[in-house]
Amino acid sequence: MPDKALAGTKVLEYAQFVSGPYCAKIMADFGADVTKIEPPEGDIARQRGPFPGDSPHPERSGLFLYVNINKLGITLALDSPQGKEIFRKLVRDTDILIEDTPPGTMESLGLDYSALKEINPTLIMTSITPFGQTGPYRDYKAYYLNLCQGSGLGYATPYSPLDPQVLDRPPLKEGGLISEYDCGTTAAIATMSALYARMFTGEGQHVDVSKQEALLNLQRPEMAACLTDGERLSRATTEHVDALSGLYPCKDGYVYAMFSEDHHWHALMDLMGNPEWAKDEKFSTVERRRELQLEDTHPWLMPWLAEHTREEILHGLQSRRTPLGPLYRIAEVPHSEHMKVREFFVELSHPEAGALSYPSAIAKFSESPVALERPAPLLGEHNEAVYGQRLGYSSDELSALREAGII
């Protein structure tokens, strides 16, 4: 069997919650050997739901179980000389270190990049923080809600051509923890770019990831339009409403469609049976249709849409080379026939949480297999394997470390 894409790459994760662990998870799914370090009390994500049966348990957090698949798990406290020494031993044989402590924390421990590169010159150290390692906001604390708003993402949400008053609404938080996952993905891209650069230079480097900047980068078109033209692309005002593009209700939910191009419009009319009302002069050309208002189109489109399902509209328009996106409810996605054929959801058995279905890796490789092979670790599950077999600590030494609260 061919090697996985990142086979042989050793990653050390000293991060909690979502962004840092998700960054490491992406690399673990691609074949990297990831060892997750938790404090003896555990990652804070262990306290976050959802929990199977709504019964809170640190080994059954759906959030923790997902972002820590394919990793080894160890515990280590860095507030003692012995804990720091163990950390240095782990770093000595590591390609990548991912950490998300507040700026200055690793330096105060004597474990910042300048210190660690002395023992491992090829080390790539990725630091993920709210506002980066420099600048006046460097030491500010922030949660995902602060960062969502601090990047402008909250103001850009929501958008709907069907609701011209949307601009009057206050900014919102995006659904779930999307911004945290986006920051983790950005950090993974940056980290693997540094790994690629090392192939040519032979040198490691420090990768400084600001969550605020990561989210701003995902909104460059909106930001540019606002700064140059004063135009807000995502929170619609009445003059930006397009009568032939946007979110439309249908028989079993919603679809997102764009009928403004000539061939798109004719495809829709063909699907609808070329109704008489469409022969009106105001619908005859692209230029005239662009002048339409909601009241010109919705009385005709809405009744037809209400009689047809998302799948009927999707396949009807796609077969006529017209783009359309059905909006699925979260509970519907795992049962989609497309997802089943793609084998995107994979069942893994966990000793505490039992058998659960998980989303698989973010991409499939033709020559490098990707697989979910190991469930998220129990707290300290691999202490003996890593500290004993990898670092050479004896059973008595490990017992002493446990009694001292170091592991």
C-alpha positions in Angstrom: 0.0 0.0 0.0 1.4 3.5 -0.8 2.4 5.8 2.0 0.1 8.4 3.3 0.9 12.0 2.2 2.5 13.0 5.5 3.8 9.6 6.6 6.9 9.9 8.7 6.1 13.5 9.8 6.1 13.8 13.6 3.8 16.4 15.0 3.5 17.5 18.7 0.3 19.3 19.6 0.1 21.5 22.7 -3.3 23.1 22.0 -6.9 23.0 23.3 -10.4 23.5 22.1 -10.7 23.7 18.3 -8.3 25.6 16.1 -5.0 24.1 17.2 -6.4 20.5 17.5 -8.1 20.8 14.2 -4.9 22.0 12.5 -3.2 18.9 13.9 -6.1 16.7 13.0 -5.8 17.6 9.3 -2.2 16.5 9.4 -3.0 13.4 11.3 -5.7 12.4 8.7 -3.0 12.9 6.0 -0.7 10.4 7.8 1.4 12.5 10.2 2.3 10.9 13.6 0.5 13.3 15.9 1.0 13.3 19.7 -1.4 15.5 21.6 -0.3 16.9 24.9 -3.1 17.7 27.4 -2.7 19.2 30.9 -3.4 16.5 33.6 -6.9 17.8 34.0 -7.6 17.5 30.2 -8.4 19.7 27.2 -11.2 22.1 27.9 -13.0 20.7 24.8 -13.7 17.6 26.9 -16.3 19.7 28.8 -18.1 20.8 25.7 -21.0 19.0 24.1 -22.7 17.5 22.4 -22.6 14.4 24.5 -24.2 11.0 23.5 -27.5 10.8 25.3 -27.0 14.4 26.6 -24.9 12.9 29.5 -21.8 15.0 30.1 -18.6 13.0 30.4 -15.0 14.1 29.7 -14.4 11.0 27.5 -17.6 11.5 25.5 -17.6 15.0 24.2 -18.5 15.0 20.5 -16.4 18.0 19.9 -13.3 16.5 21.5 -13.9 13.1 19.8 -14.0 14.7 16.4 -11.1 17.1 16.5 -8.7 14.6 18.0 -9.2 11.5 15.8 -6.0 9.7 14.6 -3.8 11.1 17.5 -1.9 9.6 20.4 -2.8 11.3 23.7 -0.5 12.1 26.6 -0.7 14.3 29.7 2.0 16.7 30.8 2.2 19.7 33.2 4.8 22.3 32.2 4.9 24.2 35.5 7.8 22.2 36.8 11.4 21.8 35.8 10.8 18.1 35.1 7.8 18.8 33.0 9.7 21.3 30.9 12.6 18.8 30.5 10.2 16.1 29.2 8.7 18.6 26.8 12.2 19.4 25.4 12.9 15.7 24.9 9.7 15.4 22.9 10.5 18.4 20.8 14.0 17.1 20.1 12.6 14.4 17.8 9.7 16.4 16.4 9.1 18.0 13.0 6.2 20.3 13.9 5.0 21.8 17.1 1.5 23.3 17.2 0.7 25.5 20.2 -2.0 28.0 21.1 -0.9 29.5 24.4 -1.1 33.3 24.9 1.8 35.2 23.5 4.7 35.2 25.9 3.6 32.0 27.7 6.1 29.7 26.0 8.9 32.3 26.4 8.2 32.5 30.2 8.6 28.7 30.3 11.8 28.8 28.4 10.1 26.9 25.6 9.7 29.6 22.9 10.9 29.1 19.4 14.3 30.7 19.9 15.0 28.3 22.8 13.6 25.2 21.1 15.4 25.7 17.8 18.7 25.4 19.8 17.8 21.7 20.5 16.0 21.1 17.1 17.2 23.5 14.3 14.7 22.0 11.8 11.7 22.5 14.1 8.6 24.2 12.6 6.7 25.8 15.4 3.2 27.1 14.7 1.7 29.5 17.2 -2.1 30.1 16.9 -3.4 33.1 18.9 -6.3 35.5 18.7 -4.3 38.5 17.4 -0.8 37.2 16.6 2.6 37.5 18.3 3.0 41.3 17.7 0.9 44.4 17.7 -1.1 46.4 20.3 -3.7 43.6 20.6 -1.1 40.8 21.1 -1.9 40.3 24.8 -5.7 40.6 24.5 -7.8 37.5 25.3 -10.5 36.6 22.9 -13.0 33.9 22.3 -14.5 32.8 18.9 -17.4 35.3 19.3 -15.0 38.2 19.7 -13.0 37.1 16.7 -16.0 36.6 14.5 -16.9 40.2 15.2 -13.4 41.5 15.2 -12.9 40.2 11.6 -16.1 41.7 10.3 -17.7 38.3 9.8 -20.5 39.0 12.2 -21.5 42.1 10.3 -21.5 40.2 7.0 -24.1 37.8 8.4 -26.9 37.3 7.4 -27.6 37.9 3.8 -30.9 37.4 2.0 -32.4 39.1 -1.1 -35.8 38.1 0.3 -35.3 40.3 3.3 -34.4 43.9 2.2 -34.4 45.0 5.9 -31.5 42.7 6.8 -29.1 45.7 7.0 -31.1 46.9 10.0 -30.3 43.8 12.0 -27.4 43.7 14.5 -24.3 41.6 13.7 -24.6 37.9 14.3 -22.4 35.1 15.3 -21.9 32.5 12.6 -23.3 29.1 13.2 -21.5 26.7 15.5 -17.7 27.0 15.6 -17.1 27.7 11.9 -14.6 30.4 12.5 -12.5 28.2 14.8 -12.3 25.5 12.2 -11.5 28.1 9.5 -8.6 29.3 11.6 -7.4 25.7 12.1 -7.5 25.0 8.4 -5.5 28.2 7.7 -2.9 27.2 10.3 -2.6 23.7 8.7 -2.0 25.3 5.3 0.7 27.6 6.7 2.3 24.8 8.6 2.5 22.5 5.7 3.9 25.3 3.5 6.7 25.7 6.1 7.3 22.0 6.0 7.5 22.1 2.2 10.0 25.1 2.4 12.1 23.0 4.8 12.6 20.4 2.1 14.7 23.0 0.2 16.3 25.0 2.9 16.8 22.4 5.6 15.7 24.9 8.2 12.7 25.2 10.4 10.9 28.4 11.2 8.2 30.0 13.5 4.8 30.3 11.9 2.7 33.1 13.5 -1.1 32.6 12.9 -3.5 35.4 14.0 -7.0 34.1 14.1 -8.3 37.6 13.3 -6.1 37.8 10.2 -7.1 34.3 9.1 -10.8 35.2 9.1 -10.1 38.6 7.4 -8.3 36.7 4.6 -11.5 34.7 4.0 -13.4 37.9 3.4 -11.0 39.7 1.1 -13.6 40.5 -1.7 -16.1 41.9 0.8 -13.4 43.9 2.5 -12.0 45.3 -0.7 -15.5 46.3 -2.0 -16.2 48.1 1.3 -12.9 49.9 1.5 -12.7 51.0 -2.2 -16.4 51.6 -3.0 -18.2 51.7 0.3 -20.3 48.8 -0.9 -21.3 46.1 1.5 -21.6 42.9 -0.4 -23.1 40.6 2.1 -25.7 42.5 4.1 -28.1 43.5 1.4 -29.7 46.9 1.1 -32.8 47.4 -1.1 -30.7 48.7 -4.0 -28.6 45.5 -4.0 -31.5 43.1 -4.1 -31.5 41.0 -7.3 -34.9 39.7 -8.3 -33.4 36.7 -10.1 -30.7 35.5 -7.6 -30.7 34.4 -4.1 -32.5 32.1 -1.6 -35.8 30.7 -2.6 -38.3 28.6 -0.6 -39.5 25.4 -2.2 -41.7 22.4 -1.2 -39.2 20.8 1.3 -36.8 23.6 2.2 -34.8 26.1 0.3 -32.6 26.4 -2.8 -30.0 29.0 -3.8 -30.1 29.9 -7.4 -28.9 32.5 -10.0 -31.2 33.1 -13.0 -29.7 36.4 -14.2 -27.7 35.0 -17.1 -29.6 34.4 -20.4 -29.1 30.6 -20.6 -30.0 30.2 -16.9 -33.3 32.0 -17.4 -34.2 30.0 -20.4 -33.3 26.8 -18.6 -35.7 27.7 -15.8 -38.4 28.5 -18.2 -37.9 25.2 -20.0 -38.1 23.4 -16.7 -41.3 25.3 -15.8 -42.9 24.3 -19.2 -42.4 27.8 -20.9 -45.3 29.5 -19.1 -47.3 32.3 -20.9 -46.3 35.0 -18.4 -42.7 34.6 -19.4 -43.5 35.9 -22.9 -44.0 39.4 -21.5 -41.5 41.9 -23.0 -40.0 42.7 -19.6 -38.6 39.2 -19.5 -37.3 39.1 -23.1 -33.7 40.2 -22.6 -30.9 40.1 -20.0 -30.9 43.9 -19.8 -34.6 44.0 -19.2 -34.6 41.2 -16.6 -31.9 43.0 -14.7 -34.3 45.9 -14.2 -36.9 43.6 -12.6 -38.1 44.0 -9.0 -39.2 41.3 -6.6 -42.8 42.0 -7.4 -42.2 41.3 -11.0 -40.9 37.7 -10.5 -41.9 36.3 -7.2 -45.7 36.0 -7.8 -44.8 33.7 -10.7 -41.8 31.8 -9.4 -42.9 31.2 -5.8 -46.1 29.1 -6.5 -44.1 26.8 -8.9 -41.2 26.4 -6.5 -43.6 25.6 -3.7 -44.8 22.6 -5.7 -41.4 21.1 -6.3 -38.7 19.6 -4.0 -35.1 20.6 -3.8 -33.9 17.5 -5.6 -36.4 18.0 -8.4 -35.3 21.5 -9.0 -31.6 20.6 -8.5 -31.5 17.8 -11.1 -33.9 19.6 -13.4 -31.6 22.7 -13.7 -28.3 20.9 -13.4 -29.3 18.7 -16.4 -29.9 22.0 -18.3 -26.4 23.3 -17.3 -27.7 25.8 -14.8 -26.2 26.1 -11.3 -28.4 25.7 -8.2 -27.6 24.7 -4.6 -30.1 22.9 -2.4 -29.8 23.8 1.3 -29.7 20.8 3.5 -30.5 20.5 7.2 -27.6 19.2 9.2 -29.5 16.0 10.1 -30.1 15.3 6.4 -26.5 15.4 5.2 -25.2 12.1 6.7 -28.1 10.2 5.0 -27.5 11.8 1.6 -27.0 9.2 -1.1 -24.1 11.2 -2.4 -22.3 11.1 1.0 -22.9 7.4 1.1 -21.3 6.8 -2.3 -18.4 9.0 -1.3 -18.1 7.2 2.0 -17.5 10.5 3.7 -18.9 9.4 7.1 -17.0 6.7 8.8 -17.9 4.7 11.9 -15.3 4.4 14.7 -15.6 2.7 18.0 -14.5 4.5 21.1 -14.0 2.7 24.5 -16.2 5.2 26.3 -18.4 6.8 23.7 -19.1 3.7 21.8 -19.6 3.4 18.0 -20.2 6.8 16.4 -20.2 8.1 12.8 -17.6 10.8 12.0 -16.8 13.0 9.0 -13.7 11.7 7.3 -10.7 13.7 6.0 -11.1 16.9 4.1 -9.8 15.4 0.8 -9.2 12.1 -1.0 -5.8 11.3 -2.6 -5.4 9.0 -5.6 -2.0 7.7 -4.5 -1.9 8.5 -0.8 -4.5 6.7 1.3 -6.5 8.7 3.9 -8.2 6.9 6.7 -9.7 7.4 10.2 -7.9 4.6 12.0 -7.8 5.7 15.7 -10.5 7.2 17.8 -9.7 10.3 20.0 -7.5 9.3 22.9 -8.6 8.8 26.4 -7.0 11.2 28.9 -3.4 10.1 29.1 -4.1 6.9 27.2 -0.6 6.8 25.5 1.6 8.0 28.4 3.3 4.6 28.8 3.8 4.2 25.0 5.3 7.6 24.5 7.1 8.2 27.7 8.2 4.6 28.2 8.8 3.2 24.8 9.8 6.5 23.0 11.6 8.3 25.7 12.8 5.4 27.8 11.2 6.2 31.2 10.8 3.1 33.5 7.5 2.1 35.1 8.8 3.4 38.5 9.7 6.7 36.9 6.3 7.0 35.3 4.6 6.2 38.7 6.6 9.0 40.3 5.7 11.4 37.6 2.0 10.6 38.1 2.2 11.0 41.9 3.9 14.4 41.4 1.1 15.5 39.1 3.5 16.0 36.2 1.7 13.5 33.9 
